[in-house]
Amino acid sequence: MTRYLSGIQPTGKPHLGNYFGAIKEHIECAKSAQPGEAFYFVADYHALTNPNVNSDELEQNIRAIAATYLALGLDPNRAVLFRQSDVPEVTELAWILATSTGMGLLERAHSYKDKVAKGMKPNVGLFTYPLLMAADILIYDPDIVPVGKDQIQHIEMTQDMVTYIDTRFGQQDESILKRPEWKLSQTPKVVGIDGEKMSSSYGNDIWIFESGKALKKRVNKIVTDSKAPEEAKNPDEVIPLQLLKLFVEDATYQEWATKVKSGGEGAPGYGHIKKALMDAMDTTFEDARLEYQRLMERDEGKRELDQILTDGGKKARSVAQSVLLRVMQRVGLGHVTQRLSS
């Protein structure tokens, strides 16, 4: 029996990068797993590491992430969907991991360096992000963690932390925590409207459920050059075409790419490609958009969403308490047994 675990930050409305890089893969994993063996959390603690997070909007963003998963097809009867902060035991495990993890490991984190290089003001939480992420994973005993390419290092760091704990507190041939493996999504990188990796933190994203005039306005901001339609272009450098590629069959994409590369009379202009992208988004997400609106805007939908998150938190916390109890007993803090068993 395979258990899956992953999370997503509520730093803004879920965008195309979130969907193709994570959410789509998560939903497929949940469908293939046994009921109750796919855990997906909204990483609200992690969101606080961003000094620009809007505290007034955080709760709404948390609900938006959960509603997006459900609207796109995540079955709460098969998967456990919950808020990270509903399982406080994860912070306890993070501290246990911190006491056995060297500073050097955290200093090598690519994500931390990249965010600082892009101008994000660092805080201790951002620096120790890998510790909390490792606790997020290990406290549910998962086998597989579906991630984007930029998160692979964090899974490898998590594996290192399992070794550190076992070396210090373990017994021969018996691991205290389960060593997880990463699973890369089929679309490890989605370009944003500026050609860089799509991210709400950098303002280059397109909301999954954008529609109408707002969608047109956003898509029209996709960066292009000044070449005329008949001029030959490299399809890999045409940003709207790379986004359209996510939605269409390979044969259809190859037709577009051939015309763009060949140029000449009848070659599509950037406006044509952007229009095709908008049509593809409408077709792909229309039904899910309506369900999202029901969960976010109608009273009965809001109650349903809240209940799913509450129930998911209880299920996740039950598993987390069991794992933390095992760890505490092995590190010499077995007196917490009564608290974690109640």
Secondary structure as UniProt FT lines:
FT   STRAND          4..8
FT   HELIX           16..18
FT   HELIX           19..23
FT   HELIX           24..32
FT   TURN            35..36
FT   STRAND          38..42
FT   HELIX           44..47
FT   TURN            48..49
FT   TURN            51..52
FT   HELIX           55..71
FT   TURN            72..73
FT   TURN            76..78
FT   STRAND          79..83
FT   HELIX           84..86
FT   HELIX           89..98
FT   TURN            99..100
FT   HELIX           103..107
FT   HELIX           110..117
FT   TURN            118..119
FT   HELIX           124..127
FT   HELIX           129..138
FT   TURN            139..140
FT   STRAND          144..147
FT   HELIX           149..151
FT   HELIX           152..169
FT   TURN            172..173
FT   STRAND          181..184
FT   TURN            193..194
FT   HELIX           200..202
FT   TURN            208..209
FT   HELIX           212..219
FT   TURN            220..221
FT   TURN            229..230
FT   HELIX           235..237
FT   HELIX           239..244
FT   TURN            245..247
FT   HELIX           250..262
FT   TURN            265..266
FT   HELIX           270..297
FT   HELIX           299..331
FT   HELIX           334..336
FT   HELIX           337..341
//
